[in-house]
Amino acid sequence: ALLDALIRTQGVEKGRALFPMLRDLRVAILPPERVVVNSTFTKILRLKEIKSKASEKSARIADAQSAQQWPFQKTIAYREYVQLAGSLKLGFEGATVAELRPLLVQINYLGKRGGFMQLQMPPAECEELPEGFTEITASITGSFPLGILQLVDDCGPKLTFDQASVFSDKRISLGKDRILHHVVLPYRLVSSSRGYTLYERFET
């Protein structure tokens, strides 16, 4: 999200120059007191793929167009919508407030598009990370606290800008350029049913 904001506001070359700094940031979070995950099936439009012989493809496309199923087709997909009951607090190490402030104000979603969040106050600098934060850029070592185990998809220490770019064909190696590691989020399951799950934060 930070790289996206940097490229949109300051250009590709600035993104390339500052990518190593963003890649190596240490990130910690203090999640909201409660989180509700709503599970549902919803109608979506998905790009239609026509797998047929070249001689038959034009006719297949014409049939799909007449049925209003081209270039997108109507289908059903499973989705999870997360409602945060409170503020999600973020902590960073490895960059100055002056470097991060103009980027953070540009971010209004995390993860896949369709979500919404908004900066509530200007970023500030502190000597130590406040109590309750969980670092999400480091894997669990040794004993770990109670909570919900999650897998984090992270950058490797040698990942390049070209490898991270969706417009490049540079390959990414799992375990080297792309690192998967586990973190424990300080939540406990409170209640759940077919359509929702409610989590509540452990207080340290």
N, C-alpha and C positions, 0 to 999 in steps of 0.2 A: 504494500500500500504506500509506503514512504517513497519507494522508487517510482511508482506510478505518478505520485504527486509531484515529485522532482522533475520528471520528464515533461509532464503536462505544463508546468509553470516556468521551468528554466531551460528546457530543451534537452535533446538527446545527448549532446556532448557533455553537458553538466552532469547528467545522469551517469554517463560512462566514467567521468572523473571521480564522482563521489560514491560510486557503487561499492568499492572495497570498504569504505566506512560504514555504509548501511548494512552490508553483508556481515560485518564483524560486530555489530551492536549486540550488547547483552540486553535482553528484554525481560522484564518482570511484570506481573499483573497482580492486582488486588480485585478479584471479581465481585460483582454485586452480591447482596445478602441472599437473594433468591433468584432462581432461574427456572422458567417454565418452558419445556420443549413440547410443542404441539405437533403431532404426527398426523398427516393427512394425505389423501390421494387427490390430485388436482388435474384439470385439463391443461395441456400445454401444446404448443406448436413445435415440432421437431423437424429438422432438415430431412427431407425424404431421400433415401438412397434407392436407385433403381439398378438392380443387378441383372443384366440380361445381355444378350448378344448385341453388337453394335447395330446390326440391321434391324433389330426390334426396339431399340431404345427410343427412337423418335415417336413411335406409336404408343409406347408405354407412357411417355411423358404427356402426350396428347390426352390419353385416357385419364391420367392423374389430374391434368388441368381441368378437364370437363367435370371432374368430381370435386373440384376445389381442394385438391390434395397436393398441389405443386406450387412452389418449390418446398413448401412446408406441409406436413401432414398432422392431423389432429391425433393426439394420443393421450394416455393417462400416465402420470408419473408420481412417484412417492416423494414427498417433501417433508422436511422438518423445519418448523419456524420457532425461533428462540426469542422469548420475551425476557429482557433483563429488568428485574425489579430493583433499580438503583443504578449507581454509576460503576462503570468499568474503569479502574485506574491503571495507568501504565507508567512504568519506570524504565529509563534507558541509561546505559553506561557506554561511553565510547564516542560521544558527540556532544557538542555544546548546545545549550538552550537556543542560542542564536541560529545554529544550523538546523535544528529540528522544528522550531516554532513555525516558520512559514510553511513547512510541509504538513504538520499536524492539523493546521486549520483547514487544509484542503481535503482531509479525509472524512468522508461521510458514510463509508461502509467498510467492513472487514470481511474477508472471505469472498463468497460468491455475491454477485450483484443481486439486489432485491432487498437487502437489509438497509437499515438506516441508523446512524449514530452521529453525534455532534459534539464538538469540543465544548466543555462547559466553563472552563477557565483557562487563562494563559498558562503555558508550561512554566514551571519554576525549578530552580536548582536547589539541591539539598546535599548535605555532607554524607548522610547515610540513608539507605533505603528504609522507609518506615516499616514498622512491624506488620506482619500479615501478608506481605507480598510473596509471590511464588515465581522464581525464575523459570522461564519456559524455553530458554536457549541452552540449557544444560541438562544432561540426563541424570536420572536418579543414581546415586551411589550409596551403597550400604543400606542401612535401615531407612525407611521412609514413613512419612506421617499418614494418618488415615485420610481417605479421600477417594476421588474417582480417577482411575488410571486412564490417561489419554496418550495417544501417539501423536507426536509433533513432527511435521515434515519441514526440515530446515535446510539451510544452505551449508555446504561444506566450506572449509576454510580457504580452498583454492578455486571455488566457483568463479568464473569470469562473467563479465557483463554480456558477452556474446552468447554464452551458454544460457544465461537467464532470459535472454530476449526471445520472444515468441516469433520474431521475424528471422531468426537465425536457425541454421540446420546443424549447429554444433551439438554434439551428443553430450548427454549428462550421465555419469556413472553413479548408480546407487551405491551408497557406502563411501563414496569419495567426494563427488560434487554435490550430491543430494544425500542428506543424513536424516535417518529416522531415529528418534529417541523418545523415551517415555518420561512423562511428568505426572505428578499427582495434583489434581485440582482440589482445593479444600472444601469439597461438597459432600453432603450425605443425601441419600434418597429419602424423601419425606412421604410422597404418595405417587401413585401412578394408576393409569387405566389404559384402555385401548387407544385413546386419543391424546393422552398427555402424560408427562412426567414432571414432577416438581422436585427441585433440588434446593437445599438450604446450606449456606456456608457454615463451616466449622469456625467458631471463634477461638483464636489462640490466646 
